[in-house]
Amino acid sequence: MNPGSVVALTLNMNITRNQAICMLFCEEYSDDNATRLAKKIEQLGAFDVCYENDPRRPVLVNLFAIRNDPFTFKRYLTARSQPDIEKKENMKFELDSESQVVSFLNEAFRPYVEPQNACYSLKNITMKDVYMSVIPKTQCLNGKSEVAFALWCSKRKVDLMNVPISRKRERESNKRYRKLYVMKDEYQDDVVEAVATHIPRYHNYIQSLKKQNLSIIGYARKSPGCESNENRKTLLNRMVKCLQERSLCDKIFVSSYSVADEPLMSRDMNESNDLSNGLECVFGNTQAMISYIRSSEKNVCLVAIDFSGLSTNTNDLTTFIENHENLKTIIIDTLPYKHKVHVFERHSVLENPSLLNAFNCRSKPVQRSKDV
């Protein structure tokens, strides 16, 4: 996996599996060609087409490897036939949280897609159309009217709300609609499944790192503020719990009082502000984490919740990586907000430090103690 790569927890929406198969064999895309070439893949046995970083570069990989490491080997969107739909009726997935609903809406109703995208159709869509599409897929919006749903979409900054409203006179009334690229029905269930199963697939990825003998450590940081120490401990304990349960961290370290751009080596030098001893399942502060990375016999993967949860000082972070050879991977977890994790690998970050520009991004505080 390339450093700085975004591990999205949905499928690739720009290229379908049939298109990828034709690309793999360097043939022009058509339904007939895709069907013929898919039979060639079937003859090979337990293989399927997938991609690692660029969906325009499909590869054939053993199905066992794909299922064992879905974060490395990503699959293409597949249109479900009627038998497939009927077969999956008893294992239908639902969107369990509002953040999952936002992720689905941002995939299913897009302001723009690439011209060659076969998964979408350009349509005039009303908020009622969007409402009727998503309500059967979740229970977390039960009780919301269409008007309340529209207000909720605006508050949650769903992408489709950025498209200007047009009006059309129809049957003595003004119809309000947006011109959107709408995902075809036969692809939508795959998106719901991908969004709804992101945690198990993320766990598989973390387990694959552990099998490579990496030590997974977590880091939680809290900015200075006016909270009482008890409230601060409560918030830090929530972050620790998220790192334990979501990222399966073996050890967790915290910085009780530090700002996002403070150099890592300078943090927590004043032990009078250190609350780490009063927290659950915490192995120390930033200085303890630095000592652990330096002395660890294993290579280390460091996980933080959101970019600012680690640092917004890109120059300092580059230096920190350079000076700690055991630090092989950094994972930034934005699952509660965007259903993505961002992976940065040491060797390529050192070759191209600009990959860390993603850390120079804080515009407003995020709730790092939030669960998915």
Secondary structure, 3 states (H helix, E strand, C coil): CCCCEEEECCCEEEEEHHHHHHHHCCCCCCHHHHHHHHHHHHHCCCEEEEECCCCCCCEEEEHHHHHHCCCCCECEECCCCHHHHHHCHHHCCCECCHHHHHHHHHHHEECCCCCCCCCEEEEEECHHHHHHHHHHHECCCCCCCHHHHHHHHHHCCCHHHHCCCEEEEECCEEEEEEEEEEECHHHHHHHHHHHHCHHHHHHHHHHHHHHCCEEEEEEEECCCCCCCHHHHHHHHHHHHHHHHHHHCCCEEEEECCCCCCCCHHHCCCCHHHCCHHHCCCCCCCHHHHHHHHHHCCCEEEEEEECHHHCCCCHHHHHHHHHHCCCEEEEEEECHHHHCEEEEEEHHHHHHCHHHHHHHCCCCCCCCCCCCC
